[in-house]
Amino acid sequence: MSVTLTSGGVMPLIGLGTFKIKGRELVYKVLDVALAAGYRSIDTASVYRNEEDIGESLKELLPKHGLKRQDIFITSKLGPKDQGCGRCRESCLQSLNKLHCDYLDLYLIHWPGTQGMQPGDTRHRDLRLQSWNDMVTLQKEGKLKAIGVSNFLQHHIEDLIKTAEHTPDVLQIEYHPHLIQKGLVDYCRSKGIHFQAYSSLGTTTDNNTLLTDPVVCKIAKQRGVTPARILLRWAVQQGVGVIPKSTNPDHIRNNIDIFSFTLSDQEMVSLDQLDTQSHLCWNPSQVL
Ligand SMILES: NC(=O)c1ccc[n+]([C@@H]2O[C@H](COP(=O)([O-])OP(=O)(O)OC[C@H]3O[C@@H](n4cnc5c(N)ncnc54)[C@H](OP(=O)(O)O)[C@@H]3O)[C@@H](O)[C@H]2O)c1
């Protein structure tokens, strides 16, 4: 299952998240299992410090799995320390180099702010607009197929659209039954921006409140599937993309099996009612 982005690219609805997956051996092992299981989309970022490991691994793994570069969808992101005219361009070219790619399928501004500044600093807006203009140029040059934003709220996106010539293809943001952002989903839909969720499984933590949520577990038990598949299915059933992260081969294989069943309206409502507006990752609401 995939979506066609405004820029024309086709993006799988499920991809592999790679935050905290580092080290050549581990990255190779995880990507090997993921490609064999059918994943064709990989989400990374310069701040994950694994782009080089991914690039090196894919050089060997694509031929091993009978795949070509154009068969997979690679996303990377501009780090918050590299915002601004010229810096964004340089950082993006470094990501391309590390990933051994001539182009990226999608490049996102990771965060609406710039590292080292207070959230209320008035320079954030200018710097992210400069980054965006660099990305528009890189897209025109063919180095980026699609461009988008991450952790932007509606006012950040509205401001960008007002000023820039190009609407983002994608918004990637935290979204799961404990943090439902329906207004933002509807806004993105109205603008043709694909909405992609991160931390759908409650992120990597010792105290995972999503995978152990009693309602999620009850629906999973009734259906004979894992809680992870319920959480991922809940999102894709709304047309929302997902990028679950795992280093466990069984989990990787299990997580992609979300198109073989449908949650009932009642089950969707029960999951919607779990919203507590709880952020597990960073919260961009204070960033000007
Ligand atoms: N743009 C942003 O600011 C941003 C922020 C956060 C994340 N992201 C992206 O989104 C991706 C996903 O989010 P995330 O890394 O926060 O974590 P996540 O996908 O919500 O959760 C990962 C955790 O779930 C566990 N898990 C995975 N599949 C499971 C299964 N079937 N059963 C039980 N446990 C399972 C993993 O453990 P095992 O490894 O043991 O399976 C890991 O502890 C990231 O990797 C990254 O690519 C982007």
The ligand as an SDF file (V2000), in Angstrom:
LIG
                    3D

 48 52  0  0  0  0  0  0  0  0999 V2000
   10.8370   13.1440   13.0690 N   0  0  0  0  0  0  0  0  0  0  0  0
   11.0600   12.9180   14.3480 C   0  0  0  0  0  0  0  0  0  0  0  0
   11.2790   13.8410   15.1540 O   0  0  0  0  0  0  0  0  0  0  0  0
   11.0240   11.5040   14.8650 C   0  0  0  0  0  0  0  0  0  0  0  0
   10.9860   11.2650   16.2440 C   0  0  0  0  0  0  0  0  0  0  0  0
   10.9310    9.9520   16.6820 C   0  0  0  0  0  0  0  0  0  0  0  0
   10.9280    8.9190   15.7630 C   0  0  0  0  0  0  0  0  0  0  0  0
   10.9960    9.1710   14.4160 N   0  0  0  0  0  0  0  0  0  0  0  0
   11.0470    8.0790   13.4210 C   0  0  0  0  0  0  0  0  0  0  0  0
    9.9920    7.1600   13.7070 O   0  0  0  0  0  0  0  0  0  0  0  0
   10.5230    5.8680   13.9350 C   0  0  0  0  0  0  0  0  0  0  0  0
    9.6640    5.0950   14.9160 C   0  0  0  0  0  0  0  0  0  0  0  0
    9.5370    5.7450   16.1660 O   0  0  0  0  0  0  0  0  0  0  0  0
   10.3580    5.3320   17.4640 P   0  0  0  0  0  0  0  0  0  0  0  0
   11.7400    4.9450   17.0980 O   0  0  0  0  0  0  0  0  0  0  0  0
   10.1660    6.4580   18.4250 O   0  0  0  0  0  0  0  0  0  0  0  0
    9.7070    4.0340   18.0480 O   0  0  0  0  0  0  0  0  0  0  0  0
    8.4150    3.1110   17.8090 P   0  0  0  0  0  0  0  0  0  0  0  0
    8.4450    2.5500   16.4500 O   0  0  0  0  0  0  0  0  0  0  0  0
    7.2080    3.8210   18.2960 O   0  0  0  0  0  0  0  0  0  0  0  0
    8.7170    1.9890   18.9080 O   0  0  0  0  0  0  0  0  0  0  0  0
    9.9050    1.2720   18.9280 C   0  0  0  0  0  0  0  0  0  0  0  0
    9.8390    0.3230   20.1230 C   0  0  0  0  0  0  0  0  0  0  0  0
    8.8140   -0.6540   19.8990 O   0  0  0  0  0  0  0  0  0  0  0  0
    9.3710   -1.9620   20.0330 C   0  0  0  0  0  0  0  0  0  0  0  0
    8.6870   -2.8230   19.0710 N   0  0  0  0  0  0  0  0  0  0  0  0
    8.7000   -2.7500   17.7220 C   0  0  0  0  0  0  0  0  0  0  0  0
    7.8960   -3.6730   17.1830 N   0  0  0  0  0  0  0  0  0  0  0  0
    7.3720   -4.3780   18.2190 C   0  0  0  0  0  0  0  0  0  0  0  0
    6.4880   -5.4800   18.2950 C   0  0  0  0  0  0  0  0  0  0  0  0
    5.9490   -6.0350   17.1990 N   0  0  0  0  0  0  0  0  0  0  0  0
    6.1700   -5.9500   19.5450 N   0  0  0  0  0  0  0  0  0  0  0  0
    6.6890   -5.3910   20.6620 C   0  0  0  0  0  0  0  0  0  0  0  0
    7.5320   -4.3490   20.6490 N   0  0  0  0  0  0  0  0  0  0  0  0
    7.8720   -3.8320   19.4170 C   0  0  0  0  0  0  0  0  0  0  0  0
   10.8320   -1.7980   19.7140 C   0  0  0  0  0  0  0  0  0  0  0  0
   11.5870   -2.7960   20.3550 O   0  0  0  0  0  0  0  0  0  0  0  0
   12.4240   -3.8880   19.4980 P   0  0  0  0  0  0  0  0  0  0  0  0
   13.4860   -3.1350   18.7690 O   0  0  0  0  0  0  0  0  0  0  0  0
   12.9190   -4.8150   20.5570 O   0  0  0  0  0  0  0  0  0  0  0  0
   11.4270   -4.5380   18.5720 O   0  0  0  0  0  0  0  0  0  0  0  0
   11.1320   -0.4220   20.3160 C   0  0  0  0  0  0  0  0  0  0  0  0
   11.3640   -0.5400   21.7000 O   0  0  0  0  0  0  0  0  0  0  0  0
   11.9480    6.1690   14.4070 C   0  0  0  0  0  0  0  0  0  0  0  0
   12.7820    5.0440   14.3970 O   0  0  0  0  0  0  0  0  0  0  0  0
   12.3410    7.2610   13.4690 C   0  0  0  0  0  0  0  0  0  0  0  0
   12.6800    6.7350   12.2080 O   0  0  0  0  0  0  0  0  0  0  0  0
   11.0300   10.4480   13.9650 C   0  0  0  0  0  0  0  0  0  0  0  0
  1  2  1  0
  2  3  2  0
  2  4  1  0
  4  5  1  0
  4 48  2  0
  5  6  2  0
  6  7  1  0
  7  8  2  0
  8  9  1  0
  8 48  1  0
  9 10  1  0
  9 46  1  0
 10 11  1  0
 11 12  1  0
 11 44  1  0
 12 13  1  0
 13 14  1  0
 14 15  2  0
 14 16  1  0
 14 17  1  0
 17 18  1  0
 18 19  2  0
 18 20  1  0
 18 21  1  0
 21 22  1  0
 22 23  1  0
 23 24  1  0
 23 42  1  0
 24 25  1  0
 25 26  1  0
 25 36  1  0
 26 27  1  0
 26 35  1  0
 27 28  2  0
 28 29  1  0
 29 30  1  0
 29 35  2  0
 30 31  1  0
 30 32  2  0
 32 33  1  0
 33 34  2  0
 34 35  1  0
 36 37  1  0
 36 42  1  0
 37 38  1  0
 38 39  2  0
 38 40  1  0
 38 41  1  0
 42 43  1  0
 44 45  1  0
 44 46  1  0
 46 47  1  0
M  CHG  2   8   1  16  -1
M  END
$$$$
